[in-house]
Amino acid sequence: MDCAEDDCERPAVVELHIPWAENRLVCAAHARVLGRQEGVVADPRPDGSDDLLG
């Protein structure tokens, strides 16, 4: 599965739990940025780690 962010084709490896919106599956790069917002919880997907190997 690809990252939920627009124009990003990286594999989704983190689920972001966002209090004011629906949860999103995103790549590690977007998780680092979006996970810094107050109230957002980044939850690594154990089944997403294989996506990194290609």
C-alpha positions as CSV (number, residue, x, y, z in Angstrom):
1,M,0.0,0.0,0.0
2,D,1.3,3.5,-0.9
3,C,1.5,6.5,1.4
4,A,-1.9,8.3,1.8
5,E,-0.2,11.7,1.1
6,D,-0.8,13.3,-2.3
7,D,1.9,12.6,-4.9
8,C,3.8,10.2,-2.6
9,E,4.4,6.6,-3.9
10,R,6.5,5.4,-1.0
11,P,5.2,2.4,0.9
12,A,3.0,3.1,3.9
13,V,4.7,1.8,7.0
14,V,3.2,3.9,9.8
15,E,-0.4,4.5,10.8
16,L,-1.1,8.0,12.1
17,H,-3.9,8.3,14.7
18,I,-5.2,11.8,14.2
19,P,-7.8,13.1,16.7
20,W,-9.4,15.7,14.4
21,A,-9.4,13.5,11.2
22,E,-9.4,9.9,10.0
23,N,-6.4,7.8,10.6
24,R,-3.9,7.7,7.7
25,L,-1.3,5.2,6.5
26,V,1.8,7.0,5.6
27,C,5.5,6.5,4.7
28,A,8.2,7.0,7.3
29,A,9.2,10.4,5.9
30,H,5.6,11.8,6.2
31,A,5.2,10.1,9.6
32,R,8.3,12.0,10.9
33,V,6.8,15.4,9.8
34,L,3.1,14.8,10.6
35,G,3.8,12.9,13.8
36,R,5.1,16.1,15.4
37,Q,1.7,17.7,15.5
38,E,0.2,17.8,19.0
39,G,-2.2,14.9,19.6
40,V,-1.0,12.8,16.7
41,V,0.2,9.3,17.5
42,A,2.5,7.4,15.1
43,D,2.0,3.6,15.2
44,P,4.5,1.5,13.1
45,R,2.7,-1.2,11.1
46,P,4.4,-4.5,11.8
47,D,3.1,-5.9,8.4
48,G,4.4,-2.8,6.6
49,S,8.1,-3.5,7.3
50,D,8.3,-5.9,4.3
51,D,7.4,-3.1,2.0
52,L,10.7,-1.4,2.6
53,L,12.6,-4.4,1.1
54,G,10.9,-3.8,-2.2
